[in-house]
């Protein structure tokens, strides 16, 4: 709903669109008709899930670029960096990391 509201008359967002044998979480398109594939994942540990899945969708939709959005639920002291991009034969996967487990203000040190 957020994407549809923000896009308004400039484009559209399609939720869980079929792509081969799977479902892309969100497809966004603007008036040009160009599709942008967006996959959402939750980071819980060291393993980074999603690049292979999104690369498959990119290949099926013939798109050279996709977006992998991570909701980072890892504890602040247990985080490993996430690459800004993943290169795959099907194209480039760009990443966005959203911290959903920040350090509470009462635990922050004064600097």
Long-range contacts (C-beta under 8 A, 24 or more apart in sequence): 3-28, 19-56, 19-57, 19-60, 19-61, 20-56, 20-57, 20-60, 22-53, 22-56, 22-57, 24-54, 24-57, 24-61, 35-61, 35-63, 36-63, 36-65, 36-66, 36-67, 37-61, 37-63, 37-66, 37-67, 38-66, 38-67, 38-68, 38-69, 39-66, 39-67, 39-68, 39-69, 40-69, 40-70, 40-71, 41-68, 41-69, 41-70, 41-71, 42-70, 42-71, 42-73, 43-70, 43-71, 43-72, 43-73, 43-74, 43-82, 43-97, 44-73, 44-74, 45-74, 45-78, 46-80, 48-82, 51-86, 51-88, 51-93, 52-88, 54-93, 55-86, 55-88, 55-89, 55-90, 55-91, 55-93, 56-90, 58-88, 58-90, 58-91, 58-93, 59-89, 59-90, 63-91, 64-90, 64-91, 64-92, 65-91, 65-92, 65-93, 65-94, 66-91, 66-92, 66-93, 66-94, 67-93, 67-94, 67-95, 67-96, 68-93, 68-94, 68-95, 68-96, 69-95, 69-96, 69-98, 70-95, 70-96, 70-97, 70-98, 71-98, 71-100, 72-97, 72-98, 72-99, 72-100, 72-101, 73-100, 73-101, 74-101, 75-101, 76-101, 76-102, 76-103
